[in-house]
Amino acid sequence: MSSHQQDQAKDPQEQFVSNMRSLGNRTVLYQQNVATSLGLYNNDYISIDILREKGPITAGELAKLTGLATGSITALVDRLEKVGYVRRQNDPNDRRRVIIVPQYEQREDVSNTYHPLHTAMIKLASSYTAEELELITQFLGKASTVLDEQMQHLNASKQSKSSS
């Protein structure tokens, strides 16, 4: 190990950032495994998870959130609708728009897939006090905001490079 790596390992903030990157990697790998176990493409699964978080949204909003082209979103929604994970609903405020409504929460295959993780996370959470959980939850919310900001930065950088 180089002296630089040793210094970083001793620095609590650097160790923290390293652990966050590791957690992010494991989260991505877990998502890929869940997608495979459900017979889905990874982008399809990510879109399902976005819908779980955001609720019903338009196809255009889903395209922005995933970074996929609108044509890709149409094909993705077609696949998810065919297997019963989503349904299309006309936007009551704009007949030209379609809202994508998630329908997978009550599916047994989804709940069976997530149940072990949910149980393990509840067990982990129970090892902390209410005050500690409040702090951890606050941190996770702020970390999500930082990641959203960084994705926006990357997208803006990507767009400026493509327009040059």
Residue pairs with C-beta under 8 A, 6 or more apart in sequence:
1 9
8 14
8 15
8 18
9 15
20 143
30 117
31 42
31 45
31 46
31 49
32 42
32 45
34 45
34 113
34 114
35 41
35 42
35 44
35 45
35 46
37 113
38 45
38 109
38 110
38 113
39 83
40 48
41 76
41 79
43 66
43 68
43 72
43 76
44 76
44 79
44 80
44 85
46 66
47 62
47 66
47 73
47 76
47 80
48 80
48 85
48 86
48 102
48 104
50 57
50 62
50 65
50 66
51 57
51 62
51 86
51 100
51 102
52 102
52 104
52 105
54 61
54 65
55 102
56 89
56 99
56 100
56 101
56 102
57 65
57 99
57 100
58 91
58 97
58 98
58 99
58 100
59 70
59 73
59 74
59 77
59 97
59 98
59 100
60 70
60 73
60 97
62 68
62 73
62 77
62 100
63 69
63 70
63 72
63 73
66 73
67 155
68 76
77 86
77 88
77 100
80 86
81 87
81 88
84 103
84 104
84 107
85 102
85 103
85 104
85 107
86 100
86 101
86 102
86 103
86 104
87 100
87 101
87 103
88 98
88 99
88 100
88 101
89 98
89 99
89 100
89 101
90 97
90 98
90 99
91 97
91 98
91 99
104 110
105 111
125 133
128 136
